[in-house]
Amino acid sequence: MRRYIYIAISIATLLMAASCTKDVSTEFTGKGGISLAATIDNAATRATDSETLLNEASVKIYKPNFDGLVRSYTYADMPQVIYLPEGNGYRVDVVAGELVKATPAMASFESKSYKGSAEFDVTAGVTNTTPITVNANICNAISNITFGNSIAENFEAGFKVTIGMDGNNLEYNADNSGTDGYFIISPDAEEPKLEWSFSGVLLKNGETFTKTGSFAVEAGNKYVMNLKYTEKDGRLTIDIWVDKETIDFNDQIIFEPTTVGLTLSRSYEIWANHAIVHAEVSPQMYDATKVYFEYKKSSDSEWTRHATAATPDSEKSDEKGFSATLKGLDASTEYEYRLVVTNLNTLEEETISATRTFTTDVDTAVVNGGFEDTCIENKMPAFFPEGGTKWWCCGNQAVKEYVNMPVVGDNVAASCIITSSSTDVPGESKLPGSTKSAQLSSKYLEILNGAVKKFAAGNLFYGQYYETVGTEGGSVYFGRPFTARPVGLRCWIKYVGGQVTHTGSGSPIAVGAYDIAQLKVALGIWDAATYGGNNESPVNVNTTLPETFIDYAADAYNPKDPDNSGRTLAYGDLQITSAASGADYVEYINGTTQKRNYTEWQEVVIPLEYYDQTTMPTHLIISAAASKYGDYLSGCNGGTMWLDGVELIYDLNEL
């Protein structure tokens, strides 16, 4: 899809006495006022920030029948209202980016240019607004050159390709292979073309090899060249593949009416059960305290008004921006919304006829969050249906392998299992339909007549068990593929803890302190190459290597500095510190504490704190442990957590 600029122009026509200006014919009998305003959504290039790109954009309005220029502005200098005589066939041209500069860079790896135009009419006596859309496509010819492995295998370092038109060139080498280059096509060029030249020194004989060529280009097309080196019949050739495809840009430049109108919501502002919507309203014309959004499902006829007036938009630097968060929406549903304002002159409420739509995100559920589906895997309990997909995993297998557990009948002895299925559930009145829960039991295991002694924390997590590490611990992969954006997690928990009885090397908790149960939930864009796991479960934790333990809060992702930040997008943390009495148990959720008796079933809501709301996640991690420091082989022998009804929350009203 081509890069485009969306422009909505409000034309508010006025009944006025016939008049004319020096550049407009007297045949027009009335005038209309048009107004433009603009915002930019991720449209900045590396060389130009969004605000500059917007302010330097050129807007030109021409007479009907292409009879001459009527108005010419840079956006920053454009008045709020532009009055035009009545007439048909006006044309507005928009130019943005590098092309508007006095001396534009004709060839650049950073600077893009955009052009577009549209026609509109001005009719006197019409009082409503008329939106006009201008699709301003990228107008560069775009190069993208890559070097196949055969180039590096046969040429010394320093090989390069020079490409350009009319003497304006860019140079590609191994360091910038695959980078897009932008060329401005001269309006005088009858048959524009890109000319290229490859040069490199052959490894086998030290001779310089060159090859040249050219191909015709069109504005907005991307030309991909993949260079390879072959030797056939003693002759040297380079295979070049040119892909003439239009480039796909995900960003937009959006021009909107300054007087009143809806402005575009960014894709990341549309969630499963809520959406952030925006508008621009002139406080000189409308009551800023009575700006309302109304919305409905596209399939419905009745509109619902947002309960409170819209508030000033924190992302806008002027006083015209307003926004509101529409809550209680259904997931995966198309909605339509509109703007309602109160005119300061008439004091009457006006419904702006132009509407917009959005489709809410998905609300993907936790797989087997009620732990009703169980089976036996390698003689140990597991939480997935027989023959089904495994999403939950636990440390049973690790314990089984490194202590050589005894088998009773077909299964491992129950006394040696740290995570199992239980019939202890919250009850029908609290969690209808539940017949099973997950029981996480921390145990000090003495197997083979005491030959093997190990503390193991009861645990359960979204991910995979990888391997046992000697007799000291295990290596697990955390996470499962996940692309939705919940706002929290709800579950039922019961926990009976006690004082820590055993600690391992480097333990942060001491014997005698009261043990802590923990449940963590995180969303992120972790990759296996960095975090040591695999594509399904990218985060590896080896309990024998504390440096692999991950602090999700410290791993926060910063989109403004991605190379020097972590990859966690959102995180929620529940910790329960046990005590001598159930009434003295302390609940900690994201920094907020209170006493709560977890020796009885309690419903828990853990809000997700987002470090970045603009990036979509790739994986979800849920991890529960009866002993928080079980990775250090530390905790209370006999401490037990029961977990049931795990579900993700998508509705802000449920937090």
Wavefront OBJ file of the C-alpha trace (Angstrom):
o trace
v 0.000 0.000 0.000
v 1.328 3.421 -0.846
v 2.255 6.011 1.715
v -0.522 8.568 1.870
v -1.574 11.807 3.471
v -5.200 11.945 4.579
v -6.652 15.446 4.470
v -10.144 16.350 5.603
v -11.135 19.882 4.596
v -14.143 21.508 6.218
v -15.973 23.845 3.872
v -18.458 26.022 5.732
v -20.157 28.183 3.123
v -21.573 31.582 4.034
v -24.310 33.657 2.411
v -22.542 36.931 1.696
v -22.770 39.805 -0.726
v -21.111 39.127 -4.036
v -17.486 40.087 -3.835
v -14.214 39.360 -5.486
v -10.500 39.558 -4.952
v -7.762 40.360 -7.396
v -7.184 36.729 -8.230
v -10.782 35.503 -8.384
v -13.349 36.128 -11.128
v -16.448 38.175 -10.320
v -18.678 35.427 -11.693
v -18.874 33.954 -8.175
v -21.891 35.162 -6.240
v -21.129 33.949 -2.717
v -18.260 32.897 -0.528
v -17.401 29.864 1.547
v -14.862 29.472 4.298
v -12.494 26.525 4.422
v -10.252 25.592 7.322
v -7.369 23.191 7.648
v -5.445 21.859 10.617
v -3.060 18.957 10.865
v -1.533 16.326 13.083
v 1.150 13.813 12.220
v 1.032 10.153 13.245
v 4.493 8.535 13.120
v 5.281 10.274 9.850
v 8.667 11.683 10.773
v 11.749 10.601 8.905
v 15.119 10.169 10.538
v 16.065 13.602 9.224
v 12.875 15.518 10.033
v 10.717 15.427 13.158
v 6.933 15.197 12.902
v 6.187 18.806 13.834
v 8.652 20.207 11.315
v 7.346 17.923 8.574
v 3.855 19.233 9.239
v 4.664 22.920 9.576
v 6.731 22.995 6.379
v 4.067 21.253 4.272
v 2.910 23.254 1.241
v -0.823 23.752 0.630
v -1.906 25.382 -2.643
v -5.454 26.027 -3.815
v -6.182 26.589 -7.521
v -9.096 28.163 -9.383
v -11.599 25.953 -11.156
v -10.518 24.664 -14.560
v -6.865 25.024 -13.505
v -7.162 28.753 -14.199
v -4.516 29.899 -11.748
v -3.376 29.881 -8.162
v -5.840 31.213 -5.556
v -4.006 30.649 -2.283
v -0.554 29.398 -1.323
v 0.603 28.661 2.223
v 3.028 26.732 4.279
v 0.980 24.954 6.880
v 2.466 26.844 9.826
v 1.454 30.202 8.292
v -2.003 29.203 7.108
v -4.921 31.159 8.637
v -7.602 29.373 10.578
v -10.286 30.137 7.985
v -9.793 30.679 4.236
v -12.714 32.267 2.382
v -13.303 31.320 -1.257
v -15.927 32.384 -3.788
v -18.616 29.931 -4.738
v -17.556 27.654 -7.562
v -17.012 24.108 -8.770
v -13.781 22.335 -9.544
v -11.354 23.914 -7.088
v -8.174 21.908 -6.620
v -5.993 21.628 -3.512
v -2.405 20.398 -3.875
v -0.329 19.176 -0.970
v 3.440 18.696 -0.972
v 5.298 17.556 2.140
v 8.709 16.345 3.157
v 12.018 16.999 1.436
v 10.456 18.322 -1.750
v 9.209 21.545 -0.130
v 12.704 22.696 0.816
v 14.402 25.460 -1.171
v 17.312 23.143 -2.001
v 16.031 19.615 -1.460
v 18.352 16.630 -1.254
v 17.709 14.895 -4.561
v 19.141 11.634 -3.185
v 18.932 10.629 0.472
v 18.782 7.619 2.762
v 16.565 9.546 5.162
v 14.303 12.132 3.553
v 11.013 11.248 1.855
v 8.739 13.439 -0.263
v 4.969 13.326 -0.760
v 2.517 14.741 -3.314
v -1.231 14.657 -3.732
v -4.224 16.665 -4.936
v -8.017 16.631 -4.869
v -10.891 18.668 -6.265
v -13.696 20.239 -4.237
v -16.670 22.541 -4.697
v -17.775 25.619 -2.758
v -21.532 26.185 -2.706
v -23.036 29.271 -1.076
v -25.895 28.708 1.341
v -24.819 25.244 2.451
v -24.133 25.237 6.169
v -22.776 21.751 6.788
v -19.165 20.686 6.366
v -17.855 18.700 3.433
v -14.855 16.409 4.020
v -12.313 16.154 1.207
v -9.682 13.422 1.079
v -6.289 13.906 -0.533
v -4.206 10.787 -1.086
v -0.675 12.148 -1.164
v 1.515 9.262 -2.238
v 5.230 9.110 -1.728
v 6.709 10.606 -4.880
v 10.276 9.336 -4.621
v 11.800 6.559 -6.654
v 13.030 4.192 -3.943
v 16.080 1.954 -4.117
v 16.884 -1.010 -1.887
v 20.096 -2.919 -2.563
v 21.253 -6.089 -0.817
v 24.392 -8.167 -1.263
v 24.084 -11.949 -1.406
v 26.508 -14.171 0.522
v 28.379 -14.876 -2.706
v 29.547 -11.245 -2.848
v 31.322 -11.378 0.525
v 32.682 -14.835 -0.305
v 34.337 -13.686 -3.530
v 35.241 -10.023 -2.987
v 37.472 -8.177 -0.570
v 35.876 -5.840 1.969
v 34.973 -2.510 0.430
v 32.780 -3.666 -2.452
v 30.016 -1.161 -3.205
v 27.193 -0.097 -5.491
v 26.704 3.515 -6.536
v 23.189 4.335 -7.738
v 21.522 7.574 -8.743
v 19.937 9.797 -11.353
v 21.106 13.040 -12.937
v 24.348 12.926 -10.986
v 22.666 12.640 -7.581
v 23.985 9.385 -6.154
v 23.819 7.127 -3.106
v 26.403 4.512 -2.179
v 25.569 1.048 -0.819
v 28.055 -1.207 0.943
v 28.007 -4.087 3.417
v 27.113 -1.750 6.284
v 23.946 -0.257 4.790
v 22.792 -3.225 2.711
v 18.992 -3.402 2.625
v 18.475 0.296 3.390
v 15.881 2.289 1.455
v 17.188 5.209 -0.618
v 14.957 8.077 -1.779
v 15.394 9.928 -5.087
v 13.424 13.003 -6.138
v 12.429 12.704 -9.788
v 12.906 15.954 -11.685
v 9.656 17.286 -13.210
v 11.618 17.835 -16.433
v 12.631 14.176 -16.720
v 10.826 12.619 -19.676
v 12.060 9.066 -19.022
v 13.524 8.993 -15.502
v 15.907 6.149 -14.740
v 18.297 4.998 -12.032
v 21.844 4.217 -13.098
v 23.957 1.870 -10.982
v 27.555 0.723 -10.850
v 29.094 -2.158 -8.862
v 32.800 -2.353 -8.087
v 34.867 -4.723 -5.976
v 38.248 -6.451 -5.753
v 38.198 -10.210 -6.369
v 39.735 -12.307 -3.604
v 41.156 -14.929 -5.936
v 43.313 -12.655 -8.091
v 43.156 -9.118 -6.670
v 41.626 -7.729 -9.835
v 38.970 -4.998 -9.749
v 35.643 -6.094 -11.132
v 32.958 -3.595 -12.229
v 29.517 -3.816 -13.734
v 27.031 -1.079 -14.649
v 23.420 -0.814 -15.691
v 20.242 1.246 -15.535
v 16.481 0.845 -15.404
v 13.440 3.104 -15.796
v 11.656 4.233 -12.650
v 8.311 5.670 -11.621
v 7.403 7.815 -8.630
v 6.354 5.794 -5.612
v 7.891 2.525 -6.779
v 10.514 0.628 -4.804
v 13.260 -1.105 -6.762
v 14.964 -4.000 -4.995
v 18.327 -5.220 -6.304
v 19.903 -8.391 -4.929
v 23.480 -8.777 -6.136
v 25.097 -12.195 -6.481
v 28.382 -13.314 -7.973
v 28.699 -16.374 -10.203
v 31.369 -17.795 -12.464
v 30.274 -19.620 -15.607
v 32.490 -20.857 -18.404
v 35.276 -18.607 -17.232
v 33.065 -15.529 -17.452
v 32.095 -13.376 -14.519
v 28.452 -12.344 -14.132
v 26.303 -10.660 -11.554
v 22.658 -11.606 -11.301
v 20.439 -8.649 -10.485
v 16.794 -8.945 -9.547
v 14.767 -5.755 -9.736
v 11.415 -5.816 -7.960
v 9.233 -2.903 -9.018
v 6.845 -2.817 -6.083
v 5.177 0.120 -4.412
v 6.538 0.505 -0.928
v 4.271 0.012 2.059
v 4.383 2.708 4.726
v 2.398 2.336 7.936
v 2.539 5.978 8.977
v 0.205 8.773 8.008
v 0.036 12.528 7.822
v -3.446 13.621 8.815
v -4.942 17.042 8.109
v -8.156 17.818 9.981
v -10.593 20.738 10.287
v -9.541 23.285 12.881
v -13.045 24.437 13.666
v -14.550 21.086 14.567
v -14.057 17.481 13.557
v -12.897 14.018 14.526
v -9.225 13.194 14.232
v -7.775 9.771 13.626
v -7.046 7.391 16.489
v -3.778 5.548 16.200
v -3.992 1.771 15.869
v -2.491 1.221 19.324
v -5.249 3.358 20.889
v -7.869 0.772 19.904
v -8.009 -1.981 22.546
v -10.334 -4.962 22.951
v -12.851 -3.326 25.295
v -11.961 0.361 25.114
v -10.786 2.926 22.591
v -9.260 6.389 22.816
v -10.874 8.827 20.381
v -9.870 12.361 19.434
v -11.314 15.555 18.007
v -10.271 19.107 17.261
v -12.667 21.830 18.373
v -12.128 25.580 18.183
v -12.741 27.086 21.657
v -13.523 30.395 19.928
v -16.550 28.828 18.241
v -17.640 26.017 20.583
v -17.992 25.466 24.333
v -14.845 23.598 25.432
v -16.684 22.177 28.473
v -19.390 20.548 26.358
v -17.486 18.428 23.855
v -18.990 14.946 23.696
v -18.402 11.746 21.760
v -21.269 9.445 20.818
v -20.717 5.889 19.650
v -22.507 2.727 18.604
v -21.859 -0.604 17.005
v -21.889 -0.128 13.257
v -24.720 -2.660 13.062
v -26.870 -0.721 15.573
v -29.004 2.369 15.076
v -29.023 3.885 18.581
v -26.151 6.115 19.678
v -24.652 6.110 23.182
v -23.150 9.303 24.580
v -19.915 9.053 26.537
v -20.806 9.677 30.171
v -18.532 12.682 30.643
v -17.385 15.534 28.449
v -14.159 15.083 26.535
v -11.028 16.445 28.167
v -8.140 18.417 26.637
v -5.851 16.126 24.676
v -2.516 15.817 26.470
v -0.784 15.036 23.186
v -1.831 18.339 21.607
v 0.248 21.448 22.082
v -2.673 23.785 21.360
v -6.076 24.208 22.978
v -8.065 22.622 20.146
v -7.437 18.945 20.924
v -9.916 16.845 22.918
v -10.043 13.131 23.686
v -12.074 10.551 25.582
v -11.779 6.873 26.429
v -14.803 4.842 25.356
v -15.141 1.883 27.736
v -17.257 -1.250 27.939
v -16.895 -2.111 24.261
v -17.133 -5.599 22.779
v -14.003 -7.172 21.350
v -13.550 -7.744 17.608
v -16.435 -5.394 16.807
v -16.720 -2.428 14.444
v -17.904 0.792 16.075
v -18.914 4.138 14.619
v -18.478 7.381 16.539
v -19.266 11.053 16.080
v -18.798 14.438 17.727
v -21.382 16.602 19.506
v -20.577 20.231 20.406
v -22.342 23.371 21.650
v -22.119 26.508 19.516
v -21.084 29.574 21.545
v -23.135 31.922 19.351
v -26.424 30.032 19.331
v -25.871 28.021 22.549
v -27.396 25.131 20.650
v -25.987 21.628 20.505
v -24.720 20.506 17.105
v -24.057 16.964 15.958
v -21.215 16.891 13.461
v -22.357 14.711 10.588
v -18.954 13.303 9.642
v -18.279 10.030 11.490
v -15.384 7.631 11.849
v -15.148 3.917 12.562
v -12.767 1.578 14.336
v -12.689 -2.159 15.020
v -11.797 -3.286 18.514
v -8.958 -5.714 19.165
v -9.272 -9.407 20.054
v -9.674 -10.622 23.652
v -7.640 -13.824 23.609
v -8.276 -15.986 26.684
v -5.889 -17.919 28.927
v -5.776 -21.531 27.789
v -7.123 -23.907 30.471
v -7.192 -21.123 33.053
v -9.547 -23.185 35.220
v -7.198 -26.199 35.172
v -10.079 -28.526 34.372
v -8.059 -30.260 31.633
v -5.417 -32.571 33.095
v -3.461 -35.628 32.070
v -0.457 -37.735 33.066
v 2.799 -36.896 31.296
v 5.822 -39.132 31.972
v 4.100 -40.480 35.095
v 3.585 -36.908 36.411
v 0.463 -34.683 36.555
v 0.172 -32.088 33.777
v -2.368 -29.396 32.898
v -3.487 -30.044 29.341
v -5.962 -32.504 27.822
v -4.715 -35.893 26.729
v -3.340 -35.424 23.208
v -3.965 -31.674 23.361
v -1.751 -28.600 23.172
v 0.444 -27.922 26.191
v 0.450 -24.306 27.364
v 1.042 -24.688 31.107
v 4.157 -26.355 32.451
v 5.656 -26.954 35.907
v 8.757 -28.258 37.659
v 7.507 -31.788 38.220
v 9.656 -33.196 35.446
v 12.800 -31.495 36.764
v 12.268 -32.907 40.242
v 11.503 -36.347 38.839
v 14.709 -36.422 36.832
v 17.205 -35.197 39.382
v 15.949 -37.172 42.397
v 14.962 -40.421 40.664
v 11.546 -40.491 42.304
v 9.902 -43.751 43.328
v 6.954 -44.943 41.252
v 3.794 -46.279 42.843
v 1.707 -48.188 40.339
v 1.929 -46.276 37.054
v 2.685 -42.851 38.546
v 5.274 -41.099 40.681
v 4.519 -41.174 44.405
v 2.235 -38.275 45.380
v 4.566 -37.257 48.216
v 7.201 -36.382 45.606
v 5.002 -34.244 43.353
v 5.248 -30.454 43.727
v 2.435 -29.416 41.335
v -0.787 -31.393 41.046
v -4.529 -31.180 40.480
v -6.765 -30.584 43.497
v -10.486 -30.707 44.221
v -10.117 -27.809 46.674
v -11.929 -25.048 44.745
v -13.466 -21.646 45.624
v -17.012 -23.004 45.504
v -19.993 -22.666 43.202
v -21.026 -19.276 44.578
v -17.580 -17.794 43.919
v -16.412 -19.600 40.790
v -19.310 -21.449 39.164
v -18.470 -24.661 37.355
v -15.039 -25.175 38.883
v -14.258 -28.744 39.931
v -10.451 -28.605 39.943
v -7.667 -26.230 40.882
v -3.893 -26.327 40.550
v -2.063 -27.134 43.787
v 1.510 -25.834 44.074
v 3.359 -27.406 47.015
v 6.849 -26.494 48.197
v 8.642 -29.559 49.540
v 11.977 -30.650 50.944
v 12.450 -33.974 49.202
v 14.532 -36.787 50.679
v 14.709 -39.594 48.164
v 16.604 -42.896 48.019
v 16.974 -43.208 51.800
v 18.183 -39.648 52.107
v 20.853 -39.932 49.428
v 19.248 -37.007 47.589
v 17.909 -33.992 49.504
v 16.472 -31.024 47.656
v 14.050 -28.173 48.291
v 11.653 -27.643 45.400
v 9.048 -24.892 45.163
v 5.621 -25.722 43.794
v 5.308 -23.824 40.535
v 3.232 -23.426 37.403
v 3.933 -21.271 34.369
v 3.101 -20.483 30.764
v 6.018 -22.065 28.915
v 8.117 -25.208 28.547
v 10.443 -27.261 30.714
v 13.800 -27.470 28.928
v 16.255 -29.624 30.865
v 17.520 -30.710 34.264
v 20.859 -29.202 35.267
v 22.708 -31.891 37.222
v 21.263 -32.279 40.708
v 21.187 -28.549 41.379
v 18.273 -27.210 39.370
v 16.590 -26.896 36.018
v 16.339 -24.775 32.906
v 12.922 -23.601 31.711
v 11.588 -21.530 28.827
v 8.959 -18.942 29.781
v 6.248 -17.491 27.540
v 3.730 -18.456 24.894
v 2.861 -16.687 21.613
v 0.310 -13.963 22.280
v -0.667 -10.769 20.426
v -3.630 -9.350 22.377
v -3.435 -6.529 24.957
v -5.254 -7.222 28.226
v -5.340 -4.616 30.981
v -5.043 -7.056 33.861
v -5.357 -10.597 35.189
v -7.994 -12.041 37.520
v -7.735 -15.307 39.441
v -8.661 -17.093 42.655
v -5.884 -17.943 45.124
v -5.582 -19.762 48.414
v -2.227 -19.881 50.177
v -0.967 -21.480 53.362
v 2.636 -20.556 54.022
v 4.968 -20.452 56.977
v 8.500 -19.719 58.027
v 11.330 -20.494 55.626
v 12.882 -23.854 56.495
v 15.527 -24.185 53.789
v 17.723 -21.839 51.766
v 20.174 -22.307 48.929
v 23.297 -20.477 47.849
v 22.817 -16.721 47.440
v 19.261 -16.802 48.781
v 17.665 -13.345 49.278
v 15.525 -14.757 52.115
v 16.719 -16.218 55.423
v 15.637 -19.249 57.423
v 12.954 -18.175 59.879
v 11.545 -15.379 57.710
v 7.998 -15.887 56.516
v 7.768 -17.347 53.032
v 6.259 -15.448 50.103
v 4.029 -16.786 47.326
v 4.100 -14.983 43.988
v 2.174 -14.718 40.728
v 3.648 -12.707 37.855
v 2.114 -11.741 34.511
v 4.032 -10.014 31.726
v 3.629 -9.076 28.071
v 6.647 -8.519 25.887
v 8.508 -8.722 22.617
v 11.266 -10.977 23.897
v 13.328 -12.781 21.260
v 14.980 -16.170 21.666
v 18.371 -14.954 20.455
v 18.607 -12.407 23.277
v 16.766 -14.196 26.070
v 18.005 -17.740 25.421
v 14.749 -19.616 24.833
v 13.040 -20.651 21.616
v 10.508 -19.010 19.319
v 7.535 -20.437 21.232
v 8.893 -19.634 24.706
v 11.693 -17.084 24.315
v 12.783 -16.374 27.922
v 15.185 -18.922 29.411
v 15.781 -19.130 33.170
v 18.415 -21.524 34.496
v 17.995 -21.890 38.260
v 21.719 -22.602 38.657
v 22.615 -19.272 37.006
v 21.148 -16.265 38.863
v 22.264 -13.993 36.026
v 19.491 -15.557 33.912
v 16.790 -14.517 36.412
v 14.729 -11.729 34.885
v 13.308 -8.691 36.663
v 10.460 -7.712 34.345
v 10.175 -4.214 35.812
v 13.862 -3.582 35.099
v 13.416 -5.130 31.640
v 10.966 -2.388 30.577
v 10.905 -1.565 26.868
v 11.551 2.010 25.765
v 10.488 2.612 22.125
v 12.560 5.808 22.043
v 15.729 3.862 22.866
v 15.065 0.267 21.772
v 18.718 -0.721 21.489
v 19.403 0.075 25.140
v 16.204 -1.102 26.790
v 14.561 -4.380 27.706
v 11.661 -6.019 25.926
v 8.905 -6.113 28.560
v 5.855 -4.083 27.509
v 3.638 -4.615 30.560
v 3.953 -6.249 33.963
v 1.802 -7.140 36.968
v 3.064 -8.615 40.234
v 1.234 -10.270 43.143
v 3.139 -11.310 46.265
v 1.627 -12.822 49.418
v 3.732 -12.776 52.565
v 2.604 -15.423 55.039
v 2.398 -14.906 58.800
v 1.657 -16.740 62.042
v -2.035 -15.944 61.563
v -4.021 -15.900 58.334
v -5.413 -12.491 59.277
v -1.884 -11.084 59.168
v -1.006 -12.267 55.666
v 0.088 -9.281 53.547
v -0.938 -8.850 49.915
v 1.314 -6.843 47.598
v 0.030 -5.873 44.130
v 2.207 -3.591 42.003
v 3.492 -1.732 45.047
v 0.203 -1.501 46.977
v -0.094 -3.550 50.171
v -2.899 -4.612 52.477
v -3.614 -7.366 54.983
v -5.748 -10.158 53.571
v -6.441 -13.673 54.792
v -5.244 -15.909 51.989
v -5.661 -19.079 54.025
v -9.174 -18.813 52.554
v -9.936 -18.471 48.837
v -9.599 -14.868 47.617
v -10.396 -13.313 44.247
v -7.442 -11.275 42.997
v -7.217 -8.616 40.286
v -3.714 -7.708 39.099
v -3.612 -4.625 36.837
v -1.021 -4.674 34.079
v 1.237 -1.636 34.180
v 2.227 -0.782 30.609
v 5.687 0.612 29.966
v 4.832 1.075 26.284
v 1.314 1.102 24.835
v 2.344 1.707 21.224
v 3.972 -1.686 20.558
v 2.017 -4.907 20.095
v 3.221 -7.888 22.192
v 4.447 -11.179 20.791
v 4.371 -13.319 23.957
v 2.603 -13.693 27.295
v 4.189 -14.962 30.513
v 2.213 -16.127 33.561
v 4.247 -17.615 36.397
v 3.120 -18.745 39.854
v 5.168 -20.174 42.722
v 4.344 -21.243 46.277
v 7.802 -19.933 47.245
v 8.999 -16.754 45.561
v 12.661 -17.677 45.970
v 12.289 -21.267 44.847
v 14.856 -20.599 42.127
v 17.371 -20.299 44.984
v 16.080 -23.598 46.472
v 14.634 -21.533 49.313
v 11.252 -21.573 51.016
v 8.920 -23.159 53.512
v 8.620 -26.939 53.481
v 4.878 -27.561 53.137
v 3.950 -24.099 51.877
v 1.070 -24.520 49.421
v -0.705 -22.283 46.912
v -3.951 -23.209 45.180
v -4.733 -21.437 41.913
v -8.002 -21.384 39.959
v -10.029 -19.318 37.477
v -7.102 -17.565 35.807
v -8.414 -15.128 33.196
v -7.217 -12.015 31.433
v -9.117 -8.747 31.879
v -9.721 -6.536 28.852
v -12.361 -4.161 30.246
v -11.024 -1.154 32.186
v -14.257 -1.141 34.191
v -13.269 -4.486 35.738
v -10.019 -3.287 37.277
l 1 2 3 4 5 6 7 8 9 10 11 12 13 14 15 16 17 18 19 20 21 22 23 24 25 26 27 28 29 30 31 32 33 34 35 36 37 38 39 40 41 42 43 44 45 46 47 48 49 50 51 52 53 54 55 56 57 58 59 60 61 62 63 64 65 66 67 68 69 70 71 72 73 74 75 76 77 78 79 80 81 82 83 84 85 86 87 88 89 90 91 92 93 94 95 96 97 98 99 100 101 102 103 104 105 106 107 108 109 110 111 112 113 114 115 116 117 118 119 120 121 122 123 124 125 126 127 128 129 130 131 132 133 134 135 136 137 138 139 140 141 142 143 144 145 146 147 148 149 150 151 152 153 154 155 156 157 158 159 160 161 162 163 164 165 166 167 168 169 170 171 172 173 174 175 176 177 178 179 180 181 182 183 184 185 186 187 188 189 190 191 192 193 194 195 196 197 198 199 200 201 202 203 204 205 206 207 208 209 210 211 212 213 214 215 216 217 218 219 220 221 222 223 224 225 226 227 228 229 230 231 232 233 234 235 236 237 238 239 240 241 242 243 244 245 246 247 248 249 250 251 252 253 254 255 256 257 258 259 260 261 262 263 264 265 266 267 268 269 270 271 272 273 274 275 276 277 278 279 280 281 282 283 284 285 286 287 288 289 290 291 292 293 294 295 296 297 298 299 300 301 302 303 304 305 306 307 308 309 310 311 312 313 314 315 316 317 318 319 320 321 322 323 324 325 326 327 328 329 330 331 332 333 334 335 336 337 338 339 340 341 342 343 344 345 346 347 348 349 350 351 352 353 354 355 356 357 358 359 360 361 362 363 364 365 366 367 368 369 370 371 372 373 374 375 376 377 378 379 380 381 382 383 384 385 386 387 388 389 390 391 392 393 394 395 396 397 398 399 400 401 402 403 404 405 406 407 408 409 410 411 412 413 414 415 416 417 418 419 420 421 422 423 424 425 426 427 428 429 430 431 432 433 434 435 436 437 438 439 440 441 442 443 444 445 446 447 448 449 450 451 452 453 454 455 456 457 458 459 460 461 462 463 464 465 466 467 468 469 470 471 472 473 474 475 476 477 478 479 480 481 482 483 484 485 486 487 488 489 490 491 492 493 494 495 496 497 498 499 500 501 502 503 504 505 506 507 508 509 510 511 512 513 514 515 516 517 518 519 520 521 522 523 524 525 526 527 528 529 530 531 532 533 534 535 536 537 538 539 540 541 542 543 544 545 546 547 548 549 550 551 552 553 554 555 556 557 558 559 560 561 562 563 564 565 566 567 568 569 570 571 572 573 574 575 576 577 578 579 580 581 582 583 584 585 586 587 588 589 590 591 592 593 594 595 596 597 598 599 600 601 602 603 604 605 606 607 608 609 610 611 612 613 614 615 616 617 618 619 620 621 622 623 624 625 626 627 628 629 630 631 632 633 634 635 636 637 638 639 640 641 642 643 644 645 646 647 648 649 650 651 652 653 654 655
